[in-house]
Amino acid sequence: MESGPLTLDFQGNGEQIDHIAAELAANPEVTVTVDDNLDPTFSSLPCSELWD
């Protein structure tokens, strides 16, 4: 069974985003897009407190 792409929107600081994006992008089946579309309704990255 296949379905369309899964889109997840999160927010975090630059270090968090760079780290998570690099980890996810290591999988050739995953596409990671980082943009400047900030929206206060976006959740923080899961476990973002690890960077605090």
PQR file of N, CA, C, O and H, with PARSE charges and radii, in Angstrom:
ATOM      1  N   MET A   1       0.835  -1.171   0.000 -0.4000 1.5000
ATOM      2  CA  MET A   1       0.000   0.000   0.000 -0.0000 2.0000
ATOM      3  C   MET A   1       0.883   1.238   0.000  0.5500 1.7000
ATOM      4  O   MET A   1       1.830   1.325   0.781 -0.5500 1.4000
ATOM      5  N   GLU A   2       0.588   2.169  -0.846 -0.4000 1.5000
ATOM      6  CA  GLU A   2       1.319   3.435  -0.883 -0.0000 2.0000
ATOM      7  C   GLU A   2       0.327   4.575  -0.797  0.5500 1.7000
ATOM      8  O   GLU A   2      -0.817   4.464  -1.236 -0.5500 1.4000
ATOM      9  H   GLU A   2      -0.182   2.098  -1.480  0.4000 1.0000
ATOM     10  N   SER A   3       0.784   5.661  -0.228 -0.4000 1.5000
ATOM     11  CA  SER A   3      -0.041   6.865  -0.217 -0.0000 2.0000
ATOM     12  C   SER A   3       0.854   8.042  -0.556  0.5500 1.7000
ATOM     13  O   SER A   3       2.041   7.865  -0.827 -0.5500 1.4000
ATOM     14  H   SER A   3       1.713   5.751   0.129  0.4000 1.0000
ATOM     15  N   GLY A   4       0.299   9.226  -0.543 -0.4000 1.5000
ATOM     16  CA  GLY A   4       1.066  10.423  -0.892 -0.0000 2.0000
ATOM     17  C   GLY A   4       2.119  10.747   0.157  0.5500 1.7000
ATOM     18  O   GLY A   4       2.273  10.035   1.149 -0.5500 1.4000
ATOM     19  H   GLY A   4      -0.666   9.370  -0.323  0.4000 1.0000
ATOM     20  N   PRO A   5       2.830  11.820  -0.079 -0.5600 1.5000
ATOM     21  CA  PRO A   5       3.913  12.196   0.846  0.2800 2.0000
ATOM     22  C   PRO A   5       3.367  12.606   2.212  0.5500 1.7000
ATOM     23  O   PRO A   5       2.251  13.111   2.334 -0.5500 1.4000
ATOM     24  N   LEU A   6       4.167  12.377   3.204 -0.4000 1.5000
ATOM     25  CA  LEU A   6       3.873  12.803   4.570 -0.0000 2.0000
ATOM     26  C   LEU A   6       4.601  14.122   4.791  0.5500 1.7000
ATOM     27  O   LEU A   6       5.821  14.190   4.643 -0.5500 1.4000
ATOM     28  H   LEU A   6       5.074  11.967   3.104  0.4000 1.0000
ATOM     29  N   THR A   7       3.876  15.151   5.137 -0.4000 1.5000
ATOM     30  CA  THR A   7       4.470  16.463   5.372 -0.0000 2.0000
ATOM     31  C   THR A   7       4.351  16.804   6.843  0.5500 1.7000
ATOM     32  O   THR A   7       3.256  16.803   7.404 -0.5500 1.4000
ATOM     33  H   THR A   7       2.884  15.096   5.257  0.4000 1.0000
ATOM     34  N   LEU A   8       5.478  17.094   7.462 -0.4000 1.5000
ATOM     35  CA  LEU A   8       5.513  17.485   8.867 -0.0000 2.0000
ATOM     36  C   LEU A   8       6.140  18.863   8.962  0.5500 1.7000
ATOM     37  O   LEU A   8       7.196  19.102   8.376 -0.5500 1.4000
ATOM     38  H   LEU A   8       6.368  17.095   7.007  0.4000 1.0000
ATOM     39  N   ASP A   9       5.516  19.761   9.680 -0.4000 1.5000
ATOM     40  CA  ASP A   9       6.043  21.111   9.867 -0.0000 2.0000
ATOM     41  C   ASP A   9       6.399  21.308  11.333  0.5500 1.7000
ATOM     42  O   ASP A   9       5.551  21.168  12.215 -0.5500 1.4000
ATOM     43  H   ASP A   9       4.659  19.567  10.156  0.4000 1.0000
ATOM     44  N   PHE A  10       7.657  21.631  11.582 -0.4000 1.5000
ATOM     45  CA  PHE A  10       8.146  21.894  12.927 -0.0000 2.0000
ATOM     46  C   PHE A  10       8.961  23.170  12.911  0.5500 1.7000
ATOM     47  O   PHE A  10       9.351  23.663  11.853 -0.5500 1.4000
ATOM     48  H   PHE A  10       8.346  21.744  10.866  0.4000 1.0000
ATOM     49  N   GLN A  11       9.214  23.696  14.092 -0.4000 1.5000
ATOM     50  CA  GLN A  11      10.108  24.843  14.213 -0.0000 2.0000
ATOM     51  C   GLN A  11      11.172  24.533  15.257  0.5500 1.7000
ATOM     52  O   GLN A  11      10.962  23.720  16.158 -0.5500 1.4000
ATOM     53  H   GLN A  11       8.897  23.296  14.952  0.4000 1.0000
ATOM     54  N   GLY A  12      12.311  25.192  15.119 -0.4000 1.5000
ATOM     55  CA  GLY A  12      13.409  25.016  16.057 -0.0000 2.0000
ATOM     56  C   GLY A  12      14.505  26.006  15.741  0.5500 1.7000
ATOM     57  O   GLY A  12      14.416  26.759  14.771 -0.5500 1.4000
ATOM     58  H   GLY A  12      12.481  25.852  14.388  0.4000 1.0000
ATOM     59  N   ASN A  13      15.548  26.003  16.568 -0.4000 1.5000
ATOM     60  CA  ASN A  13      16.656  26.911  16.286 -0.0000 2.0000
ATOM     61  C   ASN A  13      17.541  26.314  15.186  0.5500 1.7000
ATOM     62  O   ASN A  13      17.391  25.148  14.820 -0.5500 1.4000
ATOM     63  H   ASN A  13      15.621  25.391  17.356  0.4000 1.0000
ATOM     64  N   GLY A  14      18.451  27.116  14.675 -0.4000 1.5000
ATOM     65  CA  GLY A  14      19.281  26.697  13.547 -0.0000 2.0000
ATOM     66  C   GLY A  14      20.050  25.419  13.781  0.5500 1.7000
ATOM     67  O   GLY A  14      20.113  24.559  12.903 -0.5500 1.4000
ATOM     68  H   GLY A  14      18.573  28.063  14.972  0.4000 1.0000
ATOM     69  N   GLU A  15      20.640  25.283  14.966 -0.4000 1.5000
ATOM     70  CA  GLU A  15      21.416  24.081  15.281 -0.0000 2.0000
ATOM     71  C   GLU A  15      20.516  22.841  15.272  0.5500 1.7000
ATOM     72  O   GLU A  15      20.887  21.798  14.734 -0.5500 1.4000
ATOM     73  H   GLU A  15      20.588  25.981  15.680  0.4000 1.0000
ATOM     74  N   GLN A  16      19.343  22.966  15.867 -0.4000 1.5000
ATOM     75  CA  GLN A  16      18.399  21.849  15.902 -0.0000 2.0000
ATOM     76  C   GLN A  16      18.001  21.439  14.485  0.5500 1.7000
ATOM     77  O   GLN A  16      18.047  20.262  14.127 -0.5500 1.4000
ATOM     78  H   GLN A  16      19.041  23.813  16.304  0.4000 1.0000
ATOM     79  N   ILE A  17      17.615  22.421  13.700 -0.4000 1.5000
ATOM     80  CA  ILE A  17      17.156  22.139  12.341 -0.0000 2.0000
ATOM     81  C   ILE A  17      18.264  21.509  11.504  0.5500 1.7000
ATOM     82  O   ILE A  17      18.022  20.532  10.796 -0.5500 1.4000
ATOM     83  H   ILE A  17      17.578  23.377  13.992  0.4000 1.0000
ATOM     84  N   ASP A  18      19.475  22.054  11.578 -0.4000 1.5000
ATOM     85  CA  ASP A  18      20.597  21.506  10.809 -0.0000 2.0000
ATOM     86  C   ASP A  18      20.861  20.056  11.185  0.5500 1.7000
ATOM     87  O   ASP A  18      21.077  19.215  10.312 -0.5500 1.4000
ATOM     88  H   ASP A  18      19.672  22.848  12.154  0.4000 1.0000
ATOM     89  N   HIS A  19      20.845  19.763  12.466 -0.4000 1.5000
ATOM     90  CA  HIS A  19      21.141  18.405  12.942 -0.0000 2.0000
ATOM     91  C   HIS A  19      20.073  17.409  12.480  0.5500 1.7000
ATOM     92  O   HIS A  19      20.392  16.358  11.923 -0.5500 1.4000
ATOM     93  H   HIS A  19      20.670  20.446  13.176  0.4000 1.0000
ATOM     94  N   ILE A  20      18.819  17.747  12.714 -0.4000 1.5000
ATOM     95  CA  ILE A  20      17.729  16.842  12.342 -0.0000 2.0000
ATOM     96  C   ILE A  20      17.652  16.669  10.830  0.5500 1.7000
ATOM     97  O   ILE A  20      17.453  15.555  10.346 -0.5500 1.4000
ATOM     98  H   ILE A  20      18.560  18.600  13.166  0.4000 1.0000
ATOM     99  N   ALA A  21      17.807  17.759  10.080 -0.4000 1.5000
ATOM    100  CA  ALA A  21      17.756  17.676   8.620 -0.0000 2.0000
ATOM    101  C   ALA A  21      18.856  16.760   8.083  0.5500 1.7000
ATOM    102  O   ALA A  21      18.615  15.964   7.176 -0.5500 1.4000
ATOM    103  H   ALA A  21      17.969  18.664  10.474  0.4000 1.0000
ATOM    104  N   ALA A  22      20.050  16.870   8.637 -0.4000 1.5000
ATOM    105  CA  ALA A  22      21.164  16.016   8.188 -0.0000 2.0000
ATOM    106  C   ALA A  22      20.892  14.547   8.502  0.5500 1.7000
ATOM    107  O   ALA A  22      21.158  13.676   7.675 -0.5500 1.4000
ATOM    108  H   ALA A  22      20.247  17.516   9.374  0.4000 1.0000
ATOM    109  N   GLU A  23      20.371  14.275   9.674 -0.4000 1.5000
ATOM    110  CA  GLU A  23      20.065  12.889  10.052 -0.0000 2.0000
ATOM    111  C   GLU A  23      18.990  12.297   9.133  0.5500 1.7000
ATOM    112  O   GLU A  23      19.131  11.174   8.650 -0.5500 1.4000
ATOM    113  H   GLU A  23      20.154  14.983  10.346  0.4000 1.0000
ATOM    114  N   LEU A  24      17.927  13.049   8.898 -0.4000 1.5000
ATOM    115  CA  LEU A  24      16.845  12.548   8.056 -0.0000 2.0000
ATOM    116  C   LEU A  24      17.280  12.407   6.603  0.5500 1.7000
ATOM    117  O   LEU A  24      16.909  11.441   5.936 -0.5500 1.4000
ATOM    118  H   LEU A  24      17.811  13.962   9.290  0.4000 1.0000
ATOM    119  N   ALA A  25      18.058  13.354   6.110 -0.4000 1.5000
ATOM    120  CA  ALA A  25      18.489  13.346   4.708 -0.0000 2.0000
ATOM    121  C   ALA A  25      19.460  12.198   4.412  0.5500 1.7000
ATOM    122  O   ALA A  25      19.698  11.883   3.246 -0.5500 1.4000
ATOM    123  H   ALA A  25      18.360  14.139   6.651  0.4000 1.0000
ATOM    124  N   ALA A  26      20.018  11.577   5.440 -0.4000 1.5000
ATOM    125  CA  ALA A  26      20.910  10.438   5.231 -0.0000 2.0000
ATOM    126  C   ALA A  26      20.152   9.243   4.642  0.5500 1.7000
ATOM    127  O   ALA A  26      20.761   8.341   4.067 -0.5500 1.4000
ATOM    128  H   ALA A  26      19.825  11.833   6.387  0.4000 1.0000
ATOM    129  N   ASN A  27      18.846   9.237   4.786 -0.4000 1.5000
ATOM    130  CA  ASN A  27      18.009   8.192   4.205 -0.0000 2.0000
ATOM    131  C   ASN A  27      17.606   8.630   2.796  0.5500 1.7000
ATOM    132  O   ASN A  27      16.938   9.652   2.640 -0.5500 1.4000
ATOM    133  H   ASN A  27      18.350   9.969   5.254  0.4000 1.0000
ATOM    134  N   PRO A  28      17.999   7.879   1.775 -0.5600 1.5000
ATOM    135  CA  PRO A  28      17.709   8.299   0.401  0.2800 2.0000
ATOM    136  C   PRO A  28      16.215   8.337   0.060  0.5500 1.7000
ATOM    137  O   PRO A  28      15.832   8.914  -0.958 -0.5500 1.4000
ATOM    138  N   GLU A  29      15.381   7.737   0.888 -0.4000 1.5000
ATOM    139  CA  GLU A  29      13.945   7.749   0.628 -0.0000 2.0000
ATOM    140  C   GLU A  29      13.234   8.933   1.288  0.5500 1.7000
ATOM    141  O   GLU A  29      12.020   9.089   1.156 -0.5500 1.4000
ATOM    142  H   GLU A  29      15.692   7.269   1.714  0.4000 1.0000
ATOM    143  N   VAL A  30      13.997   9.761   1.994 -0.4000 1.5000
ATOM    144  CA  VAL A  30      13.418  10.897   2.710 -0.0000 2.0000
ATOM    145  C   VAL A  30      13.866  12.191   2.045  0.5500 1.7000
ATOM    146  O   VAL A  30      15.048  12.368   1.754 -0.5500 1.4000
ATOM    147  H   VAL A  30      14.983   9.635   2.101  0.4000 1.0000
ATOM    148  N   THR A  31      12.931  13.083   1.810 -0.4000 1.5000
ATOM    149  CA  THR A  31      13.237  14.412   1.290 -0.0000 2.0000
ATOM    150  C   THR A  31      13.024  15.412   2.416  0.5500 1.7000
ATOM    151  O   THR A  31      11.959  15.449   3.032 -0.5500 1.4000
ATOM    152  H   THR A  31      11.970  12.939   2.046  0.4000 1.0000
ATOM    153  N   VAL A  32      14.031  16.214   2.677 -0.4000 1.5000
ATOM    154  CA  VAL A  32      13.961  17.213   3.740 -0.0000 2.0000
ATOM    155  C   VAL A  32      14.032  18.593   3.104  0.5500 1.7000
ATOM    156  O   VAL A  32      14.921  18.871   2.300 -0.5500 1.4000
ATOM    157  H   VAL A  32      14.897  16.184   2.176  0.4000 1.0000
ATOM    158  N   THR A  33      13.094  19.449   3.467 -0.4000 1.5000
ATOM    159  CA  THR A  33      13.088  20.819   2.996 -0.0000 2.0000
ATOM    160  C   THR A  33      13.091  21.739   4.200  0.5500 1.7000
ATOM    161  O   THR A  33      12.232  21.630   5.075 -0.5500 1.4000
ATOM    162  H   THR A  33      12.372  19.223   4.120  0.4000 1.0000
ATOM    163  N   VAL A  34      14.050  22.639   4.246 -0.4000 1.5000
ATOM    164  CA  VAL A  34      14.124  23.637   5.314 -0.0000 2.0000
ATOM    165  C   VAL A  34      13.838  24.981   4.674  0.5500 1.7000
ATOM    166  O   VAL A  34      14.455  25.352   3.675 -0.5500 1.4000
ATOM    167  H   VAL A  34      14.748  22.728   3.535  0.4000 1.0000
ATOM    168  N   ASP A  35      12.887  25.716   5.266 -0.4000 1.5000
ATOM    169  CA  ASP A  35      12.550  27.021   4.710 -0.0000 2.0000
ATOM    170  C   ASP A  35      12.375  28.039   5.832  0.5500 1.7000
ATOM    171  O   ASP A  35      12.525  27.716   7.010 -0.5500 1.4000
ATOM    172  H   ASP A  35      12.387  25.415   6.078  0.4000 1.0000
ATOM    173  N   ASP A  36      12.064  29.239   5.457 -0.4000 1.5000
ATOM    174  CA  ASP A  36      11.881  30.323   6.428 -0.0000 2.0000
ATOM    175  C   ASP A  36      10.401  30.596   6.704  0.5500 1.7000
ATOM    176  O   ASP A  36      10.047  31.664   7.203 -0.5500 1.4000
ATOM    177  H   ASP A  36      11.942  29.502   4.500  0.4000 1.0000
ATOM    178  N   ASN A  37       9.553  29.643   6.382 -0.4000 1.5000
ATOM    179  CA  ASN A  37       8.115  29.795   6.589 -0.0000 2.0000
ATOM    180  C   ASN A  37       7.802  29.567   8.071  0.5500 1.7000
ATOM    181  O   ASN A  37       7.446  28.459   8.472 -0.5500 1.4000
ATOM    182  H   ASN A  37       9.841  28.775   5.977  0.4000 1.0000
ATOM    183  N   LEU A  38       7.935  30.607   8.867 -0.4000 1.5000
ATOM    184  CA  LEU A  38       7.681  30.497  10.292 -0.0000 2.0000
ATOM    185  C   LEU A  38       6.205  30.716  10.574  0.5500 1.7000
ATOM    186  O   LEU A  38       5.599  31.670  10.088 -0.5500 1.4000
ATOM    187  H   LEU A  38       8.224  31.507   8.541  0.4000 1.0000
ATOM    188  N   ASP A  39       5.648  29.832  11.353 -0.4000 1.5000
ATOM    189  CA  ASP A  39       4.238  29.913  11.694 -0.0000 2.0000
ATOM    190  C   ASP A  39       4.104  29.555  13.171  0.5500 1.7000
ATOM    191  O   ASP A  39       4.548  28.482  13.580 -0.5500 1.4000
ATOM    192  H   ASP A  39       6.141  29.057  11.748  0.4000 1.0000
ATOM    193  N   PRO A  40       3.513  30.413  13.968 -0.5600 1.5000
ATOM    194  CA  PRO A  40       3.411  30.133  15.407  0.2800 2.0000
ATOM    195  C   PRO A  40       2.601  28.876  15.724  0.5500 1.7000
ATOM    196  O   PRO A  40       2.644  28.385  16.852 -0.5500 1.4000
ATOM    197  N   THR A  41       1.869  28.352  14.749 -0.4000 1.5000
ATOM    198  CA  THR A  41       1.111  27.130  15.011 -0.0000 2.0000
ATOM    199  C   THR A  41       1.951  25.867  14.836  0.5500 1.7000
ATOM    200  O   THR A  41       1.511  24.780  15.211 -0.5500 1.4000
ATOM    201  H   THR A  41       1.835  28.750  13.832  0.4000 1.0000
ATOM    202  N   PHE A  42       3.165  25.996  14.268 -0.4000 1.5000
ATOM    203  CA  PHE A  42       4.036  24.834  14.111 -0.0000 2.0000
ATOM    204  C   PHE A  42       4.540  24.398  15.489  0.5500 1.7000
ATOM    205  O   PHE A  42       4.919  25.230  16.313 -0.5500 1.4000
ATOM    206  H   PHE A  42       3.523  26.879  13.964  0.4000 1.0000
ATOM    207  N   SER A  43       4.540  23.103  15.721 -0.4000 1.5000
ATOM    208  CA  SER A  43       5.072  22.558  16.970 -0.0000 2.0000
ATOM    209  C   SER A  43       6.591  22.647  16.975  0.5500 1.7000
ATOM    210  O   SER A  43       7.227  22.685  15.922 -0.5500 1.4000
ATOM    211  H   SER A  43       4.232  22.427  15.051  0.4000 1.0000
ATOM    212  N   SER A  44       7.163  22.679  18.170 -0.4000 1.5000
ATOM    213  CA  SER A  44       8.620  22.578  18.289 -0.0000 2.0000
ATOM    214  C   SER A  44       9.039  21.176  17.907  0.5500 1.7000
ATOM    215  O   SER A  44       8.262  20.226  18.005 -0.5500 1.4000
ATOM    216  H   SER A  44       6.647  22.648  19.026  0.4000 1.0000
ATOM    217  N   LEU A  45      10.290  21.063  17.467 -0.4000 1.5000
ATOM    218  CA  LEU A  45      10.809  19.731  17.153 -0.0000 2.0000
ATOM    219  C   LEU A  45      10.666  18.831  18.377  0.5500 1.7000
ATOM    220  O   LEU A  45      10.893  19.272  19.504 -0.5500 1.4000
ATOM    221  H   LEU A  45      10.921  21.834  17.387  0.4000 1.0000
ATOM    222  N   PRO A  46      10.289  17.566  18.158 -0.5600 1.5000
ATOM    223  CA  PRO A  46      10.252  16.638  19.290  0.2800 2.0000
ATOM    224  C   PRO A  46      11.636  16.567  19.944  0.5500 1.7000
ATOM    225  O   PRO A  46      12.650  16.528  19.247 -0.5500 1.4000
ATOM    226  N   CYS A  47      11.677  16.552  21.230 -0.4000 1.5000
ATOM    227  CA  CYS A  47      12.925  16.495  22.022 -0.0000 2.0000
ATOM    228  C   CYS A  47      13.791  17.747  21.853  0.5500 1.7000
ATOM    229  O   CYS A  47      14.996  17.686  22.096 -0.5500 1.4000
ATOM    230  H   CYS A  47      10.854  16.584  21.796  0.4000 1.0000
ATOM    231  N   SER A  48      13.212  18.873  21.445 -0.4000 1.5000
ATOM    232  CA  SER A  48      13.994  20.089  21.247 -0.0000 2.0000
ATOM    233  C   SER A  48      14.642  20.558  22.545  0.5500 1.7000
ATOM    234  O   SER A  48      15.639  21.280  22.512 -0.5500 1.4000
ATOM    235  H   SER A  48      12.233  18.923  21.247  0.4000 1.0000
ATOM    236  N   GLU A  49      14.092  20.159  23.679 -0.4000 1.5000
ATOM    237  CA  GLU A  49      14.693  20.578  24.957 -0.0000 2.0000
ATOM    238  C   GLU A  49      16.080  19.974  25.159  0.5500 1.7000
ATOM    239  O   GLU A  49      16.822  20.433  26.027 -0.5500 1.4000
ATOM    240  H   GLU A  49      13.282  19.572  23.705  0.4000 1.0000
ATOM    241  N   LEU A  50      16.447  18.958  24.383 -0.4000 1.5000
ATOM    242  CA  LEU A  50      17.796  18.394  24.487 -0.0000 2.0000
ATOM    243  C   LEU A  50      18.867  19.401  24.083  0.5500 1.7000
ATOM    244  O   LEU A  50      20.017  19.281  24.505 -0.5500 1.4000
ATOM    245  H   LEU A  50      15.844  18.585  23.678  0.4000 1.0000
ATOM    246  N   TRP A  51      18.506  20.391  23.271 -0.4000 1.5000
ATOM    247  CA  TRP A  51      19.457  21.412  22.824 -0.0000 2.0000
ATOM    248  C   TRP A  51      19.513  22.589  23.787  0.5500 1.7000
ATOM    249  O   TRP A  51      20.409  23.425  23.676 -0.5500 1.4000
ATOM    250  H   TRP A  51      17.572  20.488  22.928  0.4000 1.0000
ATOM    251  N   ASP A  52      18.589  22.672  24.717 -0.4000 1.5000
ATOM    252  CA  ASP A  52      18.545  23.811  25.647 -0.0000 2.0000
ATOM    253  C   ASP A  52      19.563  23.678  26.759  0.5500 1.7000
ATOM    254  O   ASP A  52      19.652  24.552  27.621 -0.5500 1.4000
ATOM    255  H   ASP A  52      17.861  21.992  24.806  0.4000 1.0000
TER
END
